Amino acid sequence: MDPEKVALLKDGFRGEIILPGEPKYSEVAAGMFNQMFIDRKPAIMCRPLGAADISKAVKWAAENQLKVVPRSGGHGGSGLASCDGGMLIDLALMKGITYDPSTGNATVQSGCRLSDIDYELLPYNRAVPIGTVGITGIGGLALHGGYGLLTKSYGLTVDNILQVEIVTGTGEILIANEKQNTDLFWAVRGAGSNVGIVTNFVFKTHQMPPTVYGGLVVQPALNLVDFQNKWAAKIYNDPNYNSFNYHLAPPDGPECGLVARLACQFGDQEKAEKEVEDLISHAPKAMFGYKHQPFNLINQTTTGFFMKAPATRQYWKAMNFPAWTPELSVAFNDLFAEIRASPKYGPYSLLVTEYWNSTKVAVKRDMPMNILQPMFVIVILLGWQDPTLDTEAKQYSEKLVSRFDALGNIREQTYFNYSPEDNAEYSLGKKNLDRLLAIKQKYDPKNLLCQGSLKKRKFGPQQHA
């Protein structure tokens, strides 16, 4: 990297500029949850403090023919928040959050993790519908959907975005909402960093009761077919109940594996305890963690759980079903048993079951997203540690998914954050692609922001590194 050119970037830049060989370089470059991507080597890394820094960095990258890759948290399984060559813009220093009691809205900088948002809104008994893994960055989660324990009541995270400040691929700083730069606001809620780098969000927040009954229970995965059938019936029929099931097989756990259920019960709190515990009374409990507590604390219960997980190489795939059937429960049980029995994958993998629905709120989703609701979701987070297994693991994961096609798996309906390597039309909607490409050409004509859900679409020659 030419020192004179770098000096031009550093001049007036308030944040950090990090080059290969400098003390922080290895640590920042490796800041990815998926160990498949920790060895990537950006040509230069920027850690901005605000929109002006990002604008300066993007314009400099364009002049030097470098692609630009933003990173909010680096938690995704796809590696899209890292790069070889190019410029990595790590937003980790941009973690400001302010709540406005007069509007009920929160302004959140795009380097915040989900746990930051829950923590800062806790004193106000307010919450944004976000995910439950606190180490996740808000950027990628919000712009591609964002499912969580509040989705039934208030929609996805993306449904609660009121406004963004965004730096386009030309370095222009814009405000986008339902009245200003409406085409960009439409596109970014789904296409994300393909069209610009969001510097901050304005979210609608929601009033929470003082306490909600819920938490995390971890127990042996016994009678898993019955366990899943009862869960599916409860979550489908009760609009006040929501939960996730995490299935894992740690080396020091029981032979049958473990299931961890994160759950919360809104509504009548006098009945909540019995309603939730009825679902787990049939199996011995390894850890009982349900209690009456603020929702924001329940929402972050699994954060420590994931932070303690072994560092692994991963491949993520999701399957979507319009209904949970007894046959699906049997197939899921067989899937968990097969992965659990594998010494290569069993100790490092995770299976998740979820139910996506917004039964309490009518969401008008005029944005490029192809997530139809309701649907039951099975997520395979296949993990391994041997780098020589990378190709085999991907093929094995695809093979596992193909077994569920006959059970109703809707491949044409994809949540991008779970299956980022699927076709863009699956996550963004085929009908939206032409409009997206036109907006992309308008705001990022040189295709600097070339990683994301539109990365496989053609924009003409790419001249940057």
C-alpha positions as CSV (number, residue, x, y, z in Angstrom):
1,M,0.0,0.0,0.0
2,D,1.5,3.3,-1.1
3,P,2.3,5.3,2.1
4,E,1.5,8.6,0.4
5,K,-1.9,7.4,-0.6
6,V,-2.5,6.1,3.0
7,A,-1.5,9.4,4.4
8,L,-4.2,11.1,2.4
9,L,-6.8,8.8,4.0
10,K,-5.4,9.3,7.5
11,D,-5.5,13.1,7.1
12,G,-8.6,14.1,9.1
13,F,-9.8,10.6,9.7
14,R,-11.0,10.5,13.3
15,G,-11.0,6.7,13.8
16,E,-8.3,4.1,13.2
17,I,-6.5,3.1,10.1
18,I,-4.9,-0.4,10.3
19,L,-2.4,-1.8,7.8
20,P,-0.9,-5.3,7.5
21,G,1.9,-5.8,10.0
22,E,0.6,-3.3,12.5
23,P,-0.2,-4.4,16.1
24,K,-4.0,-4.5,15.8
25,Y,-4.1,-6.0,12.3
26,S,-4.4,-9.7,13.1
27,E,-6.9,-9.3,15.9
28,V,-9.2,-7.1,13.9
29,A,-8.9,-9.1,10.7
30,A,-9.8,-12.3,12.5
31,G,-12.9,-10.8,14.2
32,M,-15.3,-13.4,12.7
33,F,-17.5,-15.9,14.5
34,N,-17.0,-18.5,11.8
35,Q,-13.4,-19.7,11.9
36,M,-13.4,-20.4,8.2
37,F,-12.8,-16.8,7.6
38,I,-10.4,-15.7,10.3
39,D,-7.3,-15.9,8.0
40,R,-8.5,-13.4,5.4
41,K,-6.2,-10.5,4.8
42,P,-7.7,-7.1,3.9
43,A,-5.4,-4.7,2.2
44,I,-6.4,-2.0,4.7
45,M,-8.8,-1.7,7.6
46,C,-10.7,1.3,8.8
47,R,-12.5,1.7,12.2
48,P,-14.6,4.8,11.7
49,L,-16.2,7.0,14.4
50,G,-19.0,8.3,12.2
51,A,-20.5,8.8,8.8
52,A,-17.8,11.4,7.8
53,D,-15.1,8.8,8.4
54,I,-17.0,6.2,6.3
55,S,-17.6,8.6,3.5
56,K,-13.9,9.5,3.4
57,A,-12.9,5.8,3.4
58,V,-15.3,4.9,0.6
59,K,-14.2,7.7,-1.7
60,W,-10.6,6.7,-1.0
61,A,-11.3,3.1,-1.8
62,A,-12.9,4.1,-5.1
63,E,-9.9,6.1,-6.1
64,N,-7.6,3.2,-5.3
65,Q,-9.9,0.6,-6.9
66,L,-10.5,-1.4,-3.7
67,K,-13.8,-3.2,-2.9
68,V,-15.4,-2.2,0.4
69,V,-16.7,-4.6,3.0
70,P,-18.5,-3.3,6.1
71,R,-18.6,-5.4,9.3
72,S,-21.1,-4.7,12.0
73,G,-20.5,-7.7,14.3
74,G,-19.0,-10.5,12.2
75,H,-21.4,-13.1,13.6
76,G,-22.8,-14.4,10.3
77,G,-21.9,-17.8,9.0
78,S,-21.1,-16.7,5.4
79,G,-17.9,-14.7,5.7
80,L,-19.4,-11.7,4.0
81,A,-18.0,-9.4,6.7
82,S,-14.4,-10.2,5.8
83,C,-12.3,-10.1,2.7
84,D,-8.9,-10.8,1.1
85,G,-7.6,-7.6,-0.4
86,G,-10.0,-4.7,-0.4
87,M,-10.9,-2.4,2.4
88,L,-12.6,-3.7,5.5
89,I,-14.7,-1.1,7.4
90,D,-15.1,-2.4,10.9
91,L,-17.9,-0.5,12.7
92,A,-16.9,-1.7,16.2
93,L,-16.1,1.8,17.5
94,M,-19.6,3.1,16.6
95,K,-21.7,1.9,19.5
96,G,-23.8,4.9,20.5
97,I,-27.4,4.4,21.5
98,T,-29.9,7.1,22.5
99,Y,-33.6,6.7,23.5
100,D,-36.1,9.5,23.0
101,P,-39.0,9.3,25.4
102,S,-41.0,11.8,23.5
103,T,-41.2,9.6,20.4
104,G,-40.5,6.1,21.8
105,N,-37.7,5.8,19.2
106,A,-34.1,4.7,19.7
107,T,-31.2,5.8,17.5
108,V,-28.6,3.0,17.3
109,Q,-25.2,3.2,15.7
110,S,-24.4,0.3,13.4
111,G,-21.5,-1.1,15.4
112,C,-23.7,-2.0,18.3
113,R,-24.2,-5.6,19.3
114,L,-27.7,-6.8,20.2
115,S,-26.8,-7.1,23.9
116,D,-25.9,-3.3,23.8
117,I,-29.4,-2.5,22.7
118,D,-31.2,-4.6,25.3
119,Y,-29.0,-3.2,28.0
120,E,-29.5,0.5,27.1
121,L,-33.3,0.2,26.7
122,L,-33.7,-1.9,29.9
123,P,-34.1,1.2,32.3
124,Y,-37.0,2.4,30.1
125,N,-38.8,-1.0,30.0
126,R,-38.6,-0.7,26.2
127,A,-37.4,-3.1,23.6
128,V,-36.7,-3.5,19.9
129,P,-37.6,-6.9,18.3
130,I,-34.1,-8.2,17.8
131,G,-32.4,-11.6,17.9
132,T,-31.3,-13.5,21.0
133,V,-27.6,-14.0,20.4
134,G,-26.1,-10.8,22.0
135,I,-22.8,-10.9,20.2
136,T,-24.5,-10.4,16.8
137,G,-24.1,-7.0,15.2
138,I,-27.2,-5.0,14.6
139,G,-26.3,-4.2,10.9
140,G,-26.6,-7.5,9.1
141,L,-29.4,-8.7,11.4
142,A,-31.7,-5.7,10.9
143,L,-31.1,-5.2,7.2
144,H,-31.9,-8.7,6.2
145,G,-34.8,-9.4,8.6
146,G,-34.0,-10.1,12.2
147,Y,-36.2,-12.7,14.0
148,G,-36.7,-12.9,17.8
149,L,-38.9,-13.5,20.8
150,L,-40.9,-10.3,20.0
151,T,-41.7,-11.1,16.3
152,K,-45.2,-12.4,17.0
153,S,-46.1,-9.2,18.6
154,Y,-44.1,-6.6,16.7
155,G,-42.7,-8.1,13.5
156,L,-39.2,-8.6,12.4
157,T,-36.3,-6.1,13.3
158,V,-36.5,-4.8,9.7
159,D,-40.2,-3.9,10.2
160,N,-39.2,-1.6,13.0
161,I,-36.7,0.5,11.1
162,L,-38.0,4.0,10.7
163,Q,-34.9,5.6,9.2
164,V,-31.3,5.1,8.4
165,E,-28.3,7.3,7.9
166,I,-26.4,5.7,5.1
167,V,-23.2,6.2,3.1
168,T,-23.6,5.2,-0.5
169,G,-21.1,3.5,-2.8
170,T,-20.1,7.0,-4.0
171,G,-19.4,8.3,-0.5
172,E,-22.5,10.4,-0.3
173,I,-24.1,10.6,3.2
174,L,-27.9,10.4,3.0
175,I,-31.0,10.1,5.2
176,A,-33.4,7.5,4.0
177,N,-36.9,6.9,5.3
178,E,-40.5,6.8,4.0
179,K,-40.3,10.4,2.8
180,Q,-36.6,11.0,1.9
181,N,-34.7,8.8,-0.6
182,T,-37.5,6.4,-0.6
183,D,-36.0,4.1,-3.2
184,L,-32.9,3.7,-1.1
185,F,-34.9,3.1,2.0
186,W,-36.9,0.4,0.2
187,A,-33.7,-1.3,-1.1
188,V,-31.6,-1.3,2.0
189,R,-34.3,-3.2,4.0
190,G,-33.5,-6.5,2.4
191,A,-30.5,-5.9,0.2
192,G,-28.5,-4.4,3.1
193,S,-24.9,-3.3,2.4
194,N,-25.2,-4.0,-1.4
195,V,-26.5,-0.4,-1.7
196,G,-24.7,1.4,1.1
197,I,-23.2,1.3,4.6
198,V,-25.7,2.2,7.3
199,T,-24.2,4.4,10.0
200,N,-27.2,4.5,12.3
201,F,-30.7,3.3,12.6
202,V,-33.8,4.9,14.1
203,F,-35.9,2.0,15.5
204,K,-39.4,2.0,16.8
205,T,-39.3,0.6,20.4
206,H,-42.1,-1.1,22.3
207,Q,-43.2,-0.9,25.9
208,M,-42.5,-4.1,27.9
209,P,-44.2,-5.2,31.1
210,P,-42.0,-4.9,34.3
211,T,-41.4,-8.7,34.2
212,V,-42.1,-11.6,31.9
213,Y,-41.9,-15.3,32.7
214,G,-39.2,-17.0,30.8
215,G,-35.5,-17.8,30.5
216,L,-33.4,-20.8,29.4
217,V,-33.8,-24.4,30.3
218,V,-31.2,-27.0,29.3
219,Q,-32.1,-30.7,29.6
220,P,-31.3,-34.1,28.0
221,A,-32.8,-34.5,24.6
222,L,-35.1,-37.4,25.6
223,N,-38.3,-38.2,23.8
224,L,-37.4,-35.6,21.2
225,V,-40.3,-36.4,18.8
226,D,-42.8,-35.8,21.6
227,F,-40.9,-32.8,22.8
228,Q,-41.0,-31.1,19.3
229,N,-44.7,-32.0,18.7
230,K,-45.8,-30.4,22.0
231,W,-43.6,-27.3,21.4
232,A,-45.0,-26.9,17.8
233,A,-48.6,-27.1,19.1
234,K,-48.0,-24.6,21.9
235,I,-46.1,-22.0,19.8
236,Y,-48.6,-22.3,16.9
237,N,-51.7,-21.9,19.1
238,D,-50.6,-19.4,21.8
239,P,-50.0,-15.9,20.5
240,N,-48.3,-14.9,23.8
241,Y,-45.7,-17.6,23.7
242,N,-42.5,-17.8,21.8
243,S,-39.3,-19.8,22.0
244,F,-36.3,-21.2,20.3
245,N,-34.9,-24.8,20.7
246,Y,-31.2,-25.4,20.4
247,H,-30.0,-29.0,20.0
248,L,-26.4,-29.8,20.7
249,A,-24.2,-32.7,21.6
250,P,-21.2,-31.5,23.8
251,P,-18.5,-34.2,24.4
252,D,-19.2,-34.0,28.2
253,G,-23.0,-34.2,27.8
254,P,-25.4,-37.2,27.8
255,E,-25.4,-39.7,24.9
256,C,-28.8,-38.5,23.8
257,G,-27.5,-34.9,23.5
258,L,-29.0,-31.7,25.0
259,V,-31.8,-29.4,24.1
260,A,-31.8,-25.8,25.3
261,R,-35.1,-24.0,25.2
262,L,-35.2,-20.2,25.4
263,A,-38.8,-19.2,26.0
264,C,-41.0,-16.4,27.3
265,Q,-44.7,-16.1,28.0
266,F,-46.5,-12.8,27.8
267,G,-50.1,-12.3,28.8
268,D,-51.5,-13.4,32.1
269,Q,-48.4,-13.9,34.3
270,E,-50.4,-15.8,37.0
271,K,-50.9,-18.6,34.4
272,A,-47.6,-18.2,32.7
273,E,-45.5,-20.3,35.0
274,K,-47.8,-23.4,34.6
275,E,-48.2,-22.9,30.8
276,V,-44.5,-22.8,30.2
277,E,-43.5,-25.5,32.6
278,D,-46.1,-28.0,31.2
279,L,-43.9,-28.2,28.1
280,I,-40.8,-29.4,30.0
281,S,-42.3,-31.5,32.8
282,H,-41.9,-34.7,30.9
283,A,-38.1,-34.6,30.9
284,P,-35.5,-34.3,33.6
285,K,-34.0,-30.8,33.8
286,A,-30.3,-30.3,33.7
287,M,-30.7,-26.6,34.4
288,F,-33.8,-24.7,35.3
289,G,-33.7,-21.1,34.4
290,Y,-37.3,-19.9,34.1
291,K,-38.4,-17.0,36.3
292,H,-40.2,-13.7,36.3
293,Q,-37.7,-11.1,35.0
294,P,-37.4,-8.2,32.6
295,F,-37.8,-9.2,29.0
296,N,-34.5,-7.6,28.0
297,L,-32.6,-10.0,30.3
298,I,-34.5,-13.0,29.0
299,N,-33.6,-12.0,25.5
300,Q,-29.9,-12.1,26.2
301,T,-29.9,-15.4,28.2
302,T,-28.1,-17.3,25.5
303,T,-25.4,-14.7,24.9
304,G,-23.0,-16.4,27.4
305,F,-24.1,-19.8,26.0
306,F,-22.7,-18.9,22.6
307,M,-19.6,-17.1,23.8
308,K,-18.6,-20.3,25.6
309,A,-19.1,-22.4,22.5
310,P,-15.9,-23.8,20.9
311,A,-14.5,-21.9,18.0
312,T,-15.5,-23.8,14.9
313,R,-15.6,-23.7,11.1
314,Q,-19.3,-23.6,10.1
315,Y,-21.8,-23.9,7.3
316,W,-25.4,-22.7,7.8
317,K,-28.5,-23.9,6.0
318,A,-32.2,-23.3,6.8
319,M,-35.3,-25.2,5.9
320,N,-38.8,-23.7,6.0
321,F,-42.1,-25.5,6.4
322,P,-45.7,-24.2,6.4
323,A,-46.6,-26.7,9.2
324,W,-44.9,-28.9,11.7
325,T,-46.1,-32.5,11.2
326,P,-45.4,-35.7,13.1
327,E,-43.4,-36.9,10.1
328,L,-41.2,-33.8,10.4
329,S,-40.6,-34.5,14.1
330,V,-39.4,-38.0,13.2
331,A,-37.1,-36.7,10.4
332,F,-35.7,-34.0,12.7
333,N,-35.0,-36.6,15.4
334,D,-33.2,-38.8,12.9
335,L,-31.2,-35.7,11.7
336,F,-30.1,-34.8,15.2
337,A,-29.2,-38.5,15.9
338,E,-27.0,-38.7,12.8
339,I,-25.1,-35.5,13.4
340,R,-24.8,-36.3,17.1
341,A,-23.1,-39.6,16.3
342,S,-20.5,-38.1,14.0
343,P,-17.1,-37.5,15.7
344,K,-16.3,-35.0,12.9
345,Y,-19.4,-32.8,13.3
346,G,-21.3,-33.8,16.4
347,P,-19.4,-32.0,19.1
348,Y,-19.3,-28.7,17.1
349,S,-22.8,-28.5,15.5
350,L,-26.1,-26.9,16.5
351,L,-29.6,-27.5,15.3
352,V,-32.2,-24.8,15.9
353,T,-36.0,-25.0,15.6
354,E,-38.1,-21.8,15.4
355,Y,-41.5,-20.6,14.5
356,W,-41.8,-17.4,12.4
357,N,-45.1,-15.6,12.7
358,S,-46.6,-12.1,13.4
359,T,-50.0,-13.0,14.7
360,K,-50.6,-9.8,16.7
361,V,-49.5,-7.3,14.2
362,A,-50.4,-6.7,10.5
363,V,-47.1,-6.0,8.9
364,K,-47.0,-4.1,5.6
365,R,-43.7,-5.3,4.3
366,D,-43.0,-3.2,1.2
367,M,-39.4,-4.1,0.9
368,P,-37.2,-6.6,-1.0
369,M,-37.7,-9.6,1.4
370,N,-39.1,-13.0,0.5
371,I,-39.9,-14.1,4.0
372,L,-43.5,-15.3,4.1
373,Q,-45.2,-16.0,7.4
374,P,-46.0,-18.2,9.2
375,M,-43.4,-20.9,8.9
376,F,-41.5,-23.4,11.0
377,V,-37.8,-23.2,10.5
378,I,-35.0,-25.7,11.0
379,V,-31.5,-24.3,11.0
380,I,-28.5,-26.6,10.6
381,L,-25.3,-24.9,11.8
382,L,-22.9,-27.7,10.8
383,G,-19.6,-27.3,12.7
384,W,-16.2,-28.9,12.4
385,Q,-12.6,-28.0,13.2
386,D,-10.4,-29.7,10.6
387,P,-9.9,-27.3,7.6
388,T,-9.5,-30.3,5.2
389,L,-13.2,-31.0,5.8
390,D,-14.5,-27.7,4.4
391,T,-15.7,-29.0,1.0
392,E,-17.0,-32.2,2.4
393,A,-18.9,-30.4,5.1
394,K,-20.7,-28.1,2.7
395,Q,-21.7,-31.1,0.5
396,Y,-22.8,-33.1,3.5
397,S,-25.0,-30.1,4.7
398,E,-26.6,-29.8,1.3
399,K,-27.3,-33.5,1.3
400,L,-29.0,-33.3,4.7
401,V,-31.2,-30.5,3.6
402,S,-32.3,-32.3,0.4
403,R,-33.8,-35.1,2.5
404,F,-36.4,-32.6,3.8
405,D,-37.7,-31.6,0.3
406,A,-40.3,-34.3,0.4
407,L,-41.6,-33.0,3.7
408,G,-42.5,-29.6,2.4
409,N,-39.2,-27.6,2.6
410,I,-39.9,-24.3,0.8
411,R,-36.6,-23.7,-1.0
412,E,-37.9,-20.6,-2.8
413,Q,-38.4,-18.8,0.5
414,T,-35.1,-18.0,2.3
415,Y,-33.9,-15.9,5.2
416,F,-30.6,-14.6,3.9
417,N,-28.8,-14.6,7.2
418,Y,-29.5,-18.4,7.5
419,S,-28.8,-19.5,3.9
420,P,-26.6,-16.8,2.4
421,E,-25.3,-18.9,-0.5
422,D,-28.8,-19.5,-2.0
423,N,-30.0,-17.5,-5.0
424,A,-30.8,-13.9,-4.4
425,E,-34.3,-14.4,-5.7
426,Y,-34.9,-16.8,-2.8
427,S,-34.2,-14.2,-0.1
428,L,-35.0,-10.9,-2.0
429,G,-37.9,-12.1,-4.2
430,K,-37.6,-12.6,-7.9
431,K,-40.0,-9.7,-8.6
432,N,-37.7,-7.3,-6.8
433,L,-34.4,-8.0,-8.6
434,D,-34.7,-5.6,-11.6
435,R,-35.7,-2.7,-9.3
436,L,-32.9,-3.6,-6.9
437,L,-30.3,-3.7,-9.7
438,A,-31.4,-0.2,-10.9
439,I,-31.1,1.2,-7.4
440,K,-27.7,-0.5,-6.9
441,Q,-26.5,1.1,-10.2
442,K,-27.7,4.5,-9.0
443,Y,-26.1,4.5,-5.5
444,D,-23.0,2.2,-6.1
445,P,-22.2,2.5,-9.8
446,K,-18.7,1.1,-9.4
447,N,-20.0,-1.8,-7.4
448,L,-17.6,-1.2,-4.5
449,L,-20.0,-2.9,-2.2
450,C,-19.9,-6.2,-4.0
451,Q,-20.4,-8.7,-1.2
452,G,-23.9,-9.5,0.0
453,S,-27.2,-11.0,-1.2
454,L,-26.6,-9.5,-4.7
455,K,-23.0,-10.5,-5.0
456,K,-23.7,-13.1,-7.8
457,R,-25.7,-10.6,-9.9
458,K,-23.9,-9.0,-12.9
459,F,-23.1,-5.3,-12.7
460,G,-20.5,-5.0,-15.5
461,P,-16.7,-5.3,-15.1
462,Q,-15.2,-5.1,-11.6
463,Q,-11.9,-3.2,-11.7
464,H,-11.2,-3.2,-8.0
465,A,-9.1,-5.6,-6.0
